Amino acid sequence: MKNRGIYLLLFLLLMQAGFSQEIFQSPNTRISFFSSAPVEDIEAVSKQGTSVYNSVTGEIIFRVRIRSFNFAKSLMEEHFNENYMESHKYPHATFRGKLSPIPNTASNEIQTVMILGDLEIHGKVKNRNIPAEVRFVNKEMHLNSNFGVANKDHNIKIPRLMFRNIAEVIKVTVEATYNQ
């Protein structure tokens, strides 16, 4: 039922714009994360994130399937999905928000914005203000963002035995190229 709500919201955003030039879509958003801890560093990447942006209202939505993250070691990937993220219970991470200020689509300069909204990971929603840079080039929008996510903010339990292996705050990078 929750998935239907996301798809309905994406559909309504598209319909609101009448499929005009105010809607930008990024079907292959790259989302990566990095955990630096004393024992080992952990990095994973997904190139299967999706995002829709309405350039008139500033509304933006991101969604990524948790199981789409790839790790260098398959055992890390298994532990990530089964023990920490419980991807069978919480299959997606989602962000819904607005860019502030709304960037100027006519400018090809890099514009610094804040993305204000709600980040849902592991079934827990946290209100966030996320910094990002946006640039418009040849009818494409490029968005880059780097921010931290604290495991405790999303009820991601790290066993005491693993505290030296996994950082308390995970560094997240989002790279999206949108087409009108």
C-alpha positions as a printed Julia matrix, in Angstrom:
180×3 Matrix{Float64}:
  0.0     0.0     0.0
  2.88    2.35    0.83
  4.41    1.76   -2.62
  1.17    2.8    -4.29
  1.32    6.11   -2.44
  4.79    6.88   -3.82
  3.78    6.02   -7.37
  0.56    8.03   -7.02
  2.55   11.04   -5.79
  4.98   10.72   -8.71
  2.04   10.43  -11.11
  0.3    13.47   -9.61
  3.48   15.52   -9.92
  3.68   14.58  -13.58
 -0.02   15.28  -14.17
  0.13   18.61  -12.32
  2.7    19.76  -14.81
  0.71   18.5   -17.76
  3.89   16.79  -19.01
  5.27   20.24  -19.81
  8.84   21.43  -19.58
  8.63   21.96  -15.84
  9.11   18.27  -14.97
 12.58   16.74  -14.85
 13.14   12.99  -14.42
 16.23   11.06  -13.38
 15.67    7.31  -13.87
 19.26    6.29  -13.02
 20.17    8.37  -10.0
 23.49    7.27   -8.47
 23.36    6.99   -4.7
 26.38    5.84   -2.75
 27.33    5.64    0.88
 30.57    5.35    2.78
 31.22    4.22    6.33
 34.65    4.89    7.74
 35.42    3.02   10.95
 38.61    1.95   12.74
 38.42   -1.68   11.59
 37.31   -1.22    7.96
 35.75    1.11    5.44
 32.48    0.11    3.81
 31.23    1.52    0.53
 28.19    0.68   -1.58
 26.67    2.11   -4.76
 23.28    1.97   -6.45
 22.68    3.34   -9.93
 18.99    2.46   -9.74
 17.64    5.41   -7.8
 14.82    7.4    -9.36
 13.89   11.04   -8.92
 11.34   13.52  -10.24
 11.66   17.3    -9.93
  9.03   19.99  -10.62
 10.89   23.18  -11.55
  7.85   25.4   -10.92
  6.97   24.23   -7.39
 10.46   23.07   -6.38
  9.06   19.68   -5.29
 11.43   16.75   -5.55
 11.17   13.03   -4.8
 13.95   10.42   -4.59
 13.5     6.68   -4.21
 15.97    3.8    -4.15
 15.5     0.09   -3.63
 17.7    -1.01   -0.7
 18.7    -4.28   -2.39
 20.05   -2.32   -5.38
 23.19   -1.31   -3.43
 26.29   -3.19   -4.52
 29.26   -3.85   -2.22
 32.81   -5.0    -2.92
 32.23   -8.02   -0.66
 29.1   -10.14   -1.0
 29.09  -10.92    2.73
 28.87   -7.18    3.51
 25.93   -6.9     1.12
 24.19   -9.84    2.8
 24.68   -8.4     6.31
 23.55   -4.95    5.14
 20.29   -6.3     3.7
 19.47   -8.92    6.31
 20.88   -7.67    9.62
 20.91   -3.88    9.45
 18.5    -2.57    6.82
 16.03   -5.48    6.97
 15.32   -4.88    3.29
 12.64   -7.58    3.28
 10.62   -5.36    5.68
 11.78   -1.97    4.42
 12.54   -2.39    0.7
 12.98    1.32   -0.21
 14.47    4.56    1.03
 12.53    7.67    0.02
 12.99   11.42    0.23
 10.17   13.91   -0.41
 10.82   17.62   -0.25
 11.4    20.98   -1.92
 14.42   22.83   -3.2
 14.98   26.19   -1.55
 15.43   28.52   -3.21
 13.91   27.15   -6.41
 16.81   27.18   -8.89
 16.71   29.22  -12.08
 16.4    26.8   -15.02
 17.68   29.48  -17.41
 21.04   29.73  -15.65
 23.88   27.33  -16.42
 25.76   28.44  -13.3
 26.1    26.13  -10.31
 23.35   27.05   -7.84
 23.56   26.1    -4.16
 20.25   25.03   -2.63
 18.86   23.29    0.41
 16.53   20.36   -0.03
 13.98   20.57    2.77
 11.87   17.51    3.41
 11.43   14.06    4.9
 13.89   11.2     4.56
 12.45    7.74    5.18
 14.89    4.92    5.79
 14.23    1.65    7.61
 10.6     2.69    8.15
 11.57    5.8    10.12
 10.93    9.32    8.78
 13.31   12.13    9.72
 12.89   15.77    8.69
 16.08   16.94    6.94
 17.71   20.03    5.43
 20.15   18.65    2.87
 22.64   20.83    0.96
 22.9    20.36   -2.79
 24.28   21.93   -5.94
 22.18   22.2    -9.09
 23.2    23.13  -12.62
 21.16   23.3   -15.83
 22.95   22.47  -19.09
 21.34   21.69  -22.47
 17.87   20.96  -21.03
 19.38   18.7   -18.39
 19.48   19.31  -14.68
 22.46   18.0   -12.7
 22.1    17.64   -8.94
 24.87   16.67   -6.51
 24.6    16.32   -2.77
 26.7    15.04    0.11
 25.28   14.59    3.6
 25.4    12.36    6.65
 22.8     9.93    7.94
 22.99    8.79   11.56
 22.03    5.15   12.04
 20.2     5.98   15.28
 17.94    8.51   13.45
 16.41    5.63   11.5
 16.46    2.93   14.19
 19.22    1.0    12.45
 20.67   -1.16   15.19
 24.39   -1.88   15.11
 25.42   -4.67   17.52
 28.02   -3.6    20.09
 30.42   -6.11   18.6
 30.28   -4.24   15.26
 30.66   -0.65   16.56
 34.31   -0.58   15.47
 33.33   -1.82   11.97
 30.47    0.56   11.12
 30.42    4.35   11.5
 27.63    5.96   13.53
 27.07    8.49   10.73
 27.11    7.24    7.15
 28.27    9.62    4.4
 25.78    9.66    1.51
 26.4    11.01   -1.99
 23.64   11.62   -4.56
 24.41   12.3    -8.22
 21.42   12.78  -10.51
 21.08   13.84  -14.12
 17.53   14.83  -15.04
 15.93   15.14  -18.46
 12.86   17.25  -19.19
